Amino acid sequence: MKKAWMFLAAGCLALSLSAAENMPVGVKVGKTHVYRPQSYSFAQAATIYNAQNKYRFIIVQSKPSGEKPPRMQFWLSAGPFGFCNLVNFLHLTVNGISCARITPRIEDFVPWKEGDLAGCEAKFNFDGAKVILRFWMRPDSPVLWGSIRPAPDRLEEIKSAQVSFTAIVSHLAMKNKKVLWDKVYEREAVTPARTLEQRQKIWELTPEDTYLVLQDKKFDGSAAGKGQGPVMILLDHGSIKQAKLILRNSWTTSLSIALKPDFKNYEFGLWQQEPRISNTAFAEKLEAEKAAFTR
């Protein structure tokens, strides 16, 4: 009888886990609250979630202040550090025009769905060269997938495009209530092909570097006070002309990508989670759940 109950319990657990993996992706797009709202003329967010993870993609535009013009920024809320709203986690430059100069429109920021994929998309007009930025999740993956592509109704062709990602990896150190911007970190990036150590010289990525696990050896997420743990960027090198990683003893780590002029659809992925996870635990998770981290 005891064995029967054990088999029944195991079966119920397996069914509940399977059901969780197949729960549909949820999306909410609308106005969001930001710190000092009086400083912003635009603040809209898309919350994208499934049974495994949740992300909030936020578009803001600051109001002009004195000689400072309005500035558009992309934020991501998925934990206290990593790709967080303390940094402009994503930046686009199209035909030499920075996305900071673009004015976002509410009607151009909408939910998106295709089959069991769901998320949001936003269109931006770089002086006639219109671009669509899309984020989505799958039911079976904790990754926030993204794409950048020329809009069908563009008036100008895209002659150049650069995208950069910035993260505060694991932890922002402080001492005596002051932020320590450098000299206290041990940043590294793990790819399928190699491990890159922090240095002043920029790292050039190769097609073998299909993902980057950005982590810190000191703030490894193994205990309270040791940071949140790693974050991850998944790369599609088919559309990449050049990719450079700025991995220094610094509070931020940045990846700068120049896309091929004739790119049609550049896809990427971002991962992080709210609960703390150690470098070792994430390496084990990545090995055990390869399909979930594969496009």
Beta strands, then each sheet from edge to edge (+ up, - down):
strand 1: 26-31
strand 2: 40-49
strand 3: 54-62
strand 4: 71-77
strand 5: 90-94
strand 6: 97-98
strand 7: 109-114
strand 8: 117-126
strand 9: 129-137
strand 10: 144-150
strand 11: 161-167
strand 12: 174-175
strand 13: 178-179
strand 14: 187-190
strand 15: 195-197
strand 16: 203-204
strand 17: 211-216
strand 18: 231-235
strand 19: 240-246
strand 20: 253-259
strand 21: 266-271
sheet 1: 1+ 2- 3+ 4-
sheet 2: 6+ 5- 11+ 20- 19+ 16-
sheet 3: 7+ 8- 9+ 10- 21+ 18- 17+ 14- 15+
sheet 4: 12+ 13-
end
